[in-house]
């Protein structure tokens, strides 16, 4: 269950004023972004200013550097997309990867570096790559429904595989001069029919610029505006690809515009708070929504007493040993997300992405596996404290908490508080679950602990000790 962000939330608002940008600064920003286009027009109408510099190694390393920056951006956004299950970040990562892969192919077309002569397919890789990247960029700006967003996330691996396959086929066909590449002209400048992909990319980037300028965004992040600025520069690069003169300043300009676009995004992301660095691009439903989740809390009984009697390095060694054994089964086998580790306590959430309908069973299996794994450790260290665990299931608010100076992604609500209290009621080495969680565990074996009064809650909680899953 997911609800859209209510008005007045941190990500609500549209337009530059909603992001807290004064109109004057916004106007100067627009002028600055349009300055390269004005300079390009000057070079075209005054050919005397459009100087020539043909240096093949510089071209090779410049294009390869642009592709490398894109590859890093693709990896970073792709990792965030998988962690949060965010469709916009999936599409953004594919846009970066498209540019990275095709730019790498274009770098190979530089004559007298790796190949003796220009390769038609590799030369055409730049307008092709920018067009594919523009398609993903425009798609990332669309207001997808929850159903559409889930479909994108589910098919992310297929989209990635298809894109990689396309780039591989392009490389093979280019090297073997197959199909249209057998007769394609070797021309850096897109003219005639070759201008169509550049024009299409220009329109798609213009659409993405408009959408990113008007979409809701988090006031602590400048990433949406950075994306709009970068897409503006890429749209200008598409214009330069059509009218720029080979090895002239107008030709070099579109390379530099692409470099500036992706450096701008990289710098904006680097300046964001290290946790949830890409949160400014999350869909509203990812940034703040309500979902049915299951929460596992676990901590060590009598940890304070153990810490009092042992030096800090021994306490740290004990915790690392436990967590090295406890966390892998929770995360890898059952798909939980480590929300936080505070001292000896760990909080694990399930279904925060909305893609685990069996989240209660996953949470129960993870808690039992945690106790099994840590019991083996405790058997070798009889004086070490043992874990207790508590599980609760219910609706929580899931999203970004905090602002630019400290930001995290967490779950908030009564379901979290009760899970924490249940953990304190669990027997040492055991798992306590609420009635809500047990109701989702058909066939589970459990022993009643009774209706327990939980600190900070008016109504008692019906609790059970989970013995095993059916």
C-alpha positions as CSV (number, residue, x, y, z in Angstrom):
1,X,0.0,0.0,0.0
2,X,1.5,3.3,-1.1
3,X,0.1,6.8,-1.0
4,X,1.3,9.9,-2.8
5,X,3.1,12.5,-0.9
6,X,0.7,15.0,0.8
7,X,0.9,18.7,0.1
8,X,3.2,20.5,2.4
9,X,5.6,17.6,2.7
10,X,9.4,18.1,2.1
11,X,9.1,17.1,-1.6
12,X,6.0,19.0,-2.4
13,X,6.1,22.0,-4.8
14,X,6.9,22.9,-8.3
15,X,9.0,25.3,-10.3
16,X,12.1,27.1,-9.4
17,X,10.5,29.1,-6.6
18,X,9.3,25.9,-4.9
19,X,13.0,24.9,-4.6
20,X,13.9,28.1,-2.8
21,X,15.7,29.6,-5.8
22,X,15.2,33.4,-6.1
23,X,13.9,34.5,-9.4
24,X,16.9,36.7,-10.1
25,X,19.4,33.8,-9.5
26,X,17.2,31.5,-11.7
27,X,17.3,34.1,-14.5
28,X,21.1,34.4,-14.4
29,X,21.3,30.6,-14.4
30,X,19.3,30.4,-17.6
31,X,21.4,33.0,-19.2
32,X,24.6,31.2,-18.2
33,X,23.3,27.9,-19.7
34,X,22.3,29.6,-22.9
35,X,25.7,31.3,-23.3
36,X,27.4,28.3,-25.0
37,X,24.6,28.3,-27.6
38,X,25.1,32.0,-28.3
39,X,28.9,31.3,-28.6
40,X,28.2,28.5,-31.0
41,X,25.9,30.7,-33.2
42,X,28.7,33.2,-33.4
43,X,31.2,30.6,-34.6
44,X,28.8,29.5,-37.3
45,X,27.9,32.9,-38.6
46,X,31.5,34.1,-38.3
47,X,33.6,31.3,-39.7
48,X,36.8,33.3,-39.2
49,X,36.3,32.8,-35.4
50,X,35.8,29.0,-35.9
51,X,39.5,28.0,-35.6
52,X,40.8,24.6,-36.5
53,X,42.7,22.2,-34.1
54,X,43.0,18.6,-35.2
55,X,44.6,16.6,-32.4
56,X,43.6,13.0,-32.4
57,X,45.0,11.9,-28.9
58,X,43.2,14.8,-27.2
59,X,39.9,13.8,-28.8
60,X,40.4,10.2,-27.8
61,X,41.1,11.0,-24.1
62,X,38.4,13.7,-23.9
63,X,35.7,11.4,-25.2
64,X,36.9,8.5,-23.1
65,X,36.9,10.7,-20.0
66,X,33.3,11.7,-20.7
67,X,32.3,8.1,-21.1
68,X,34.1,7.2,-17.9
69,X,32.2,9.8,-15.9
70,X,29.0,8.5,-17.3
71,X,29.9,5.0,-16.4
72,X,30.5,6.0,-12.7
73,X,27.2,7.9,-12.7
74,X,25.4,4.9,-14.2
75,X,26.8,2.6,-11.5
76,X,26.0,5.0,-8.7
77,X,22.4,5.7,-9.7
78,X,21.8,2.1,-10.6
79,X,22.9,1.0,-7.1
80,X,20.6,3.5,-5.5
81,X,17.8,2.4,-7.8
82,X,18.2,-1.2,-6.8
83,X,18.4,-0.3,-3.1
84,X,15.2,1.9,-3.1
85,X,13.3,0.3,-5.9
86,X,12.9,3.7,-7.6
87,X,11.8,3.7,-11.3
88,X,13.1,7.2,-12.0
89,X,16.6,6.3,-10.9
90,X,16.4,3.1,-13.0
91,X,15.8,5.2,-16.1
92,X,18.4,7.8,-15.2
93,X,21.0,5.1,-14.7
94,X,20.2,3.7,-18.1
95,X,20.5,7.1,-19.7
96,X,24.0,7.5,-18.2
97,X,24.9,4.0,-19.3
98,X,23.7,4.7,-22.9
99,X,25.9,7.8,-23.1
100,X,28.9,6.0,-21.5
101,X,28.8,3.0,-23.8
102,X,28.3,4.8,-27.1
103,X,30.8,7.5,-26.2
104,X,33.4,4.7,-25.6
105,X,32.6,3.4,-29.0
106,X,33.0,6.9,-30.5
107,X,36.4,7.3,-28.8
108,X,37.5,4.2,-30.7
109,X,36.7,6.0,-34.0
110,X,39.5,8.4,-33.4
111,X,41.9,7.7,-36.2
112,X,45.6,6.9,-35.6
113,X,45.0,6.0,-31.9
114,X,43.6,2.5,-31.8
115,X,42.3,2.2,-35.4
116,X,44.2,3.4,-38.4
117,X,41.2,5.1,-40.0
118,X,37.9,6.4,-38.8
119,X,35.1,3.8,-38.5
120,X,31.7,4.9,-39.7
121,X,29.8,3.0,-37.0
122,X,31.9,4.3,-34.2
123,X,31.7,7.9,-35.6
124,X,27.9,7.6,-35.6
125,X,27.9,6.2,-32.1
126,X,27.7,9.7,-30.5
127,X,24.4,10.9,-32.1
128,X,23.0,7.4,-31.6
129,X,24.1,7.2,-28.0
130,X,22.7,10.7,-27.2
131,X,19.4,9.7,-28.7
132,X,19.1,6.6,-26.7
133,X,20.2,8.5,-23.6
134,X,17.6,11.2,-24.4
135,X,14.8,8.6,-24.6
136,X,15.6,7.3,-21.1
137,X,16.1,10.9,-19.8
138,X,12.7,11.9,-21.1
139,X,11.1,8.7,-19.7
140,X,12.7,9.4,-16.3
141,X,10.9,12.7,-16.1
142,X,7.4,11.3,-16.7
143,X,4.9,11.1,-13.8
144,X,4.6,7.4,-13.8
145,X,1.7,5.7,-12.0
146,X,2.6,3.3,-9.2
147,X,1.8,0.4,-11.5
148,X,4.0,1.7,-14.3
149,X,6.8,2.4,-11.9
150,X,6.7,-1.1,-10.5
151,X,6.8,-2.5,-14.0
152,X,10.0,-0.4,-14.8
153,X,11.7,-1.7,-11.6
154,X,10.7,-5.3,-12.3
155,X,12.0,-5.1,-15.9
156,X,15.2,-3.2,-14.9
157,X,17.4,-6.2,-15.5
158,X,15.9,-6.8,-19.0
159,X,16.3,-3.1,-19.9
160,X,19.9,-3.2,-18.8
161,X,20.6,-6.4,-20.7
162,X,18.9,-5.1,-23.8
163,X,20.9,-1.9,-23.7
164,X,24.2,-3.7,-23.3
165,X,23.2,-6.1,-26.1
166,X,22.4,-3.1,-28.4
167,X,25.8,-1.5,-27.7
168,X,27.6,-4.9,-28.3
169,X,25.8,-5.4,-31.6
170,X,26.6,-1.9,-32.7
171,X,30.3,-2.5,-31.9
172,X,30.4,-5.8,-33.8
173,X,28.5,-4.4,-36.8
174,X,30.8,-1.4,-36.9
175,X,34.0,-3.4,-36.8
176,X,32.8,-5.8,-39.4
177,X,31.2,-3.0,-41.5
178,X,27.9,-4.9,-41.6
179,X,24.5,-3.6,-42.8
180,X,24.2,0.2,-43.1
181,X,27.8,0.7,-41.7
182,X,29.2,-0.8,-44.9
183,X,28.2,2.2,-46.9
184,X,27.8,4.9,-44.2
185,X,29.8,8.0,-44.7
186,X,32.6,8.8,-42.3
187,X,31.5,12.2,-41.1
188,X,31.6,13.7,-37.6
189,X,29.0,16.3,-38.6
190,X,25.4,15.1,-38.7
191,X,23.8,16.3,-42.0
192,X,21.0,15.2,-44.2
193,X,19.2,12.1,-42.8
194,X,21.9,11.8,-40.1
195,X,20.5,15.0,-38.5
196,X,17.3,13.3,-37.7
197,X,18.6,11.4,-34.5
198,X,20.2,14.7,-33.3
199,X,17.0,16.6,-33.8
200,X,15.0,13.9,-32.1
201,X,17.5,13.9,-29.2
202,X,17.2,17.7,-29.0
203,X,13.4,17.6,-28.6
204,X,13.6,14.8,-26.0
205,X,16.2,16.7,-23.9
206,X,14.1,19.8,-24.1
207,X,11.1,17.9,-22.8
208,X,13.2,16.4,-20.0
209,X,14.4,19.9,-19.1
210,X,10.9,21.2,-18.8
211,X,9.7,18.2,-16.7
212,X,12.7,18.4,-14.3
213,X,12.2,22.1,-13.8
214,X,8.5,21.6,-12.8
215,X,8.6,18.3,-10.9
216,X,8.2,18.1,-7.1
217,X,11.6,18.0,-5.3
218,X,13.2,17.9,-2.0
219,X,14.4,21.4,-0.9
220,X,17.7,20.0,0.4
221,X,18.7,18.7,-3.0
222,X,19.7,20.6,-6.1
223,X,19.9,17.4,-8.2
224,X,16.7,18.0,-10.2
225,X,17.9,21.4,-11.2
226,X,21.3,20.0,-12.0
227,X,19.7,17.4,-14.2
228,X,17.7,20.1,-16.0
229,X,20.9,22.1,-16.5
230,X,22.8,19.1,-17.8
231,X,20.0,18.2,-20.2
232,X,20.0,21.8,-21.5
233,X,23.7,21.5,-22.2
234,X,23.1,18.1,-24.0
235,X,20.4,19.7,-26.1
236,X,22.9,22.4,-27.1
237,X,25.4,19.6,-27.9
238,X,22.8,18.1,-30.2
239,X,22.6,21.4,-32.1
240,X,26.4,21.6,-32.3
241,X,26.5,18.0,-33.7
242,X,24.3,19.1,-36.6
243,X,26.1,22.4,-37.5
244,X,29.6,22.1,-36.1
245,X,32.5,21.9,-38.5
246,X,34.9,18.9,-38.2
247,X,37.9,19.6,-36.0
248,X,36.9,23.3,-35.7
249,X,36.0,25.1,-32.4
250,X,32.3,24.5,-33.2
251,X,33.0,20.8,-33.4
252,X,35.0,20.7,-30.2
253,X,32.3,22.6,-28.4
254,X,29.8,19.8,-28.4
255,X,32.4,17.5,-26.8
256,X,33.0,20.1,-24.1
257,X,29.3,20.7,-23.6
258,X,28.8,17.0,-22.9
259,X,31.7,17.0,-20.5
260,X,30.3,20.0,-18.7
261,X,26.8,18.4,-18.5
262,X,28.0,15.2,-16.8
263,X,30.5,16.9,-14.6
264,X,27.7,19.2,-13.3
265,X,25.6,16.2,-12.3
266,X,28.6,14.4,-10.7
267,X,29.5,17.5,-8.7
268,X,25.9,18.1,-7.5
269,X,25.7,14.5,-6.3
270,X,29.1,14.7,-4.6
271,X,28.0,17.8,-2.7
272,X,24.8,16.0,-1.5
273,X,24.7,14.4,1.9
274,X,26.6,11.1,1.6
275,X,23.6,9.1,2.8
276,X,20.8,9.0,0.2
277,X,23.0,11.0,-2.2
278,X,20.4,10.6,-5.0
279,X,17.3,11.3,-2.8
280,X,16.6,14.5,-4.7
281,X,15.7,12.3,-7.8
282,X,13.4,9.9,-5.9
283,X,9.8,9.7,-7.1
284,X,7.4,11.2,-4.5
285,X,6.2,7.8,-3.5
286,X,9.7,6.7,-2.8
287,X,10.6,9.9,-0.9
288,X,7.6,9.7,1.4
289,X,4.9,7.1,1.4
290,X,3.0,4.6,3.5
291,X,3.6,0.9,3.2
292,X,2.7,-2.3,5.0
293,X,6.0,-3.5,6.3
294,X,7.5,-5.9,8.9
295,X,10.2,-4.8,11.3
296,X,12.8,-6.9,13.2
297,X,14.5,-5.4,16.2
298,X,17.4,-7.4,17.9
299,X,19.8,-6.4,20.6
300,X,22.0,-8.1,23.2
301,X,20.6,-8.8,26.7
302,X,22.8,-7.4,29.4
303,X,25.1,-5.6,26.9
304,X,25.6,-2.8,29.4
305,X,26.9,-5.1,32.1
306,X,29.3,-6.8,29.6
307,X,30.6,-3.5,28.4
308,X,31.3,-2.4,32.0
309,X,33.5,-5.5,32.7
310,X,35.4,-5.6,29.5
311,X,37.8,-3.2,27.7
312,X,36.3,-1.4,24.6
313,X,38.4,-3.4,22.1
314,X,36.9,-6.6,23.4
315,X,33.4,-5.2,23.2
316,X,34.0,-4.1,19.7
317,X,35.4,-7.5,18.7
318,X,32.3,-9.2,20.2
319,X,29.9,-7.0,18.3
320,X,31.8,-7.4,15.0
321,X,31.8,-11.2,15.5
322,X,28.1,-11.3,16.1
323,X,27.1,-8.9,13.3
324,X,29.4,-10.8,10.8
325,X,27.3,-13.9,11.5
326,X,23.9,-12.3,12.0
327,X,23.6,-9.8,9.2
328,X,24.4,-11.9,6.1
329,X,21.5,-14.3,6.6
330,X,19.1,-11.4,7.3
331,X,20.1,-9.4,4.2
332,X,21.2,-12.1,1.7
333,X,18.8,-14.9,2.4
334,X,15.6,-13.0,3.3
335,X,16.0,-9.7,1.5
336,X,15.9,-7.4,4.6
337,X,17.3,-3.9,4.7
338,X,19.5,-2.8,7.6
339,X,17.8,0.3,8.6
340,X,20.2,1.1,11.4
341,X,22.8,-0.3,13.8
342,X,23.0,1.5,17.1
343,X,25.5,-0.1,19.5
344,X,24.4,-3.6,20.1
345,X,20.9,-3.1,18.5
346,X,20.0,-3.7,14.9
347,X,16.8,-2.7,13.1
348,X,15.9,-4.5,9.9
349,X,12.9,-3.7,7.6
350,X,11.1,-5.7,5.0
351,X,8.9,-4.4,2.1
352,X,10.0,-0.8,2.3
353,X,10.3,-0.9,-1.5
354,X,6.8,-2.4,-1.8
355,X,8.0,-5.5,-3.6
356,X,7.8,-8.2,-0.8
357,X,4.2,-9.3,-0.3
358,X,5.5,-12.1,2.0
359,X,7.4,-9.6,4.2
360,X,6.1,-11.0,7.5
361,X,7.3,-14.5,6.6
362,X,10.7,-13.1,5.5
363,X,11.0,-11.2,8.7
364,X,10.2,-14.2,10.8
365,X,12.7,-16.4,8.9
366,X,15.4,-13.7,9.2
367,X,14.9,-13.4,13.0
368,X,15.0,-17.2,13.5
369,X,18.1,-17.5,11.2
370,X,19.7,-14.6,13.2
371,X,19.2,-16.5,16.4
372,X,20.5,-19.8,15.0
373,X,23.7,-18.1,13.6
374,X,24.4,-16.2,16.8
375,X,23.7,-19.2,19.0
376,X,26.7,-20.9,17.4
377,X,28.9,-17.9,18.2
378,X,27.6,-17.7,21.8
379,X,28.3,-21.5,22.3
380,X,32.0,-20.7,21.7
381,X,31.9,-17.7,24.1
382,X,29.8,-18.6,27.1
383,X,30.4,-15.3,28.8
384,X,29.0,-13.2,25.8
385,X,25.5,-11.8,26.0
386,X,22.8,-13.3,23.7
387,X,20.4,-11.7,21.3
388,X,16.7,-11.1,21.8
389,X,14.5,-10.3,18.8
390,X,11.0,-8.8,18.2
391,X,8.9,-8.6,15.1
392,X,5.9,-6.5,14.3
393,X,3.9,-6.0,11.1
394,X,1.8,-3.0,10.1
395,X,1.7,0.3,8.2
396,X,4.5,2.7,8.5
397,X,5.7,6.0,6.9
398,X,8.7,5.1,4.8
399,X,10.9,7.7,3.3
400,X,13.6,10.4,3.7
401,X,14.1,11.7,7.2
402,X,16.3,14.8,7.8
403,X,17.7,17.5,5.6
404,X,20.9,18.4,3.8
405,X,23.2,18.2,6.8
406,X,22.0,14.7,7.8
407,X,19.6,12.6,5.9
408,X,18.6,9.0,6.1
409,X,15.9,6.6,4.7
410,X,13.9,5.0,7.4
411,X,10.5,3.8,8.6
412,X,8.5,5.7,11.2
413,X,5.3,4.7,13.0
414,X,3.7,2.7,15.8
415,X,4.7,-0.5,14.0
416,X,8.3,0.3,14.5
417,X,7.9,1.3,18.2
418,X,6.0,-1.9,19.0
419,X,8.7,-4.1,17.3
420,X,11.3,-2.4,19.5
421,X,9.2,-3.0,22.7
422,X,8.5,-6.7,21.7
423,X,12.3,-7.3,21.4
424,X,12.6,-6.3,25.1
425,X,9.9,-8.8,26.0
426,X,11.5,-11.7,24.1
427,X,13.3,-14.4,26.0
428,X,17.1,-14.6,25.6
429,X,17.8,-16.4,22.3
430,X,14.1,-16.2,21.4
431,X,11.9,-14.3,19.0
432,X,8.7,-12.4,20.1
433,X,6.1,-11.6,17.5
434,X,2.9,-9.6,17.6
435,X,-0.5,-11.0,16.8
436,X,-0.5,-9.0,13.5
437,X,2.7,-10.7,12.4
438,X,1.6,-14.2,13.5
439,X,-1.6,-13.8,11.5
440,X,0.5,-13.5,8.4
441,X,2.5,-16.7,9.2
442,X,0.1,-19.5,8.4
443,X,1.2,-22.8,10.0
444,X,3.8,-21.1,12.2
445,X,4.5,-22.7,15.7
446,X,4.3,-20.2,18.5
447,X,3.7,-20.1,22.2
448,X,1.6,-17.3,23.8
449,X,3.4,-14.8,26.0
450,X,0.1,-13.2,26.9
451,X,-1.2,-9.6,26.6
452,X,1.7,-7.5,27.6
453,X,1.8,-3.9,28.5
454,X,4.2,-2.1,26.3
455,X,6.0,1.0,27.6
456,X,4.6,4.1,25.9
457,X,1.4,2.5,24.6
458,X,-2.1,2.6,26.1
459,X,-3.3,-0.7,24.7
460,X,-1.6,-4.0,25.6
461,X,0.0,-6.0,22.9
462,X,-0.8,-9.7,22.3
463,X,2.6,-11.3,22.0
464,X,3.9,-14.8,21.1
465,X,7.2,-16.5,21.1
466,X,7.9,-17.8,17.6
467,X,9.2,-21.3,17.7
468,X,9.3,-22.2,14.0
469,X,7.7,-21.7,10.6
470,X,5.4,-24.2,9.0
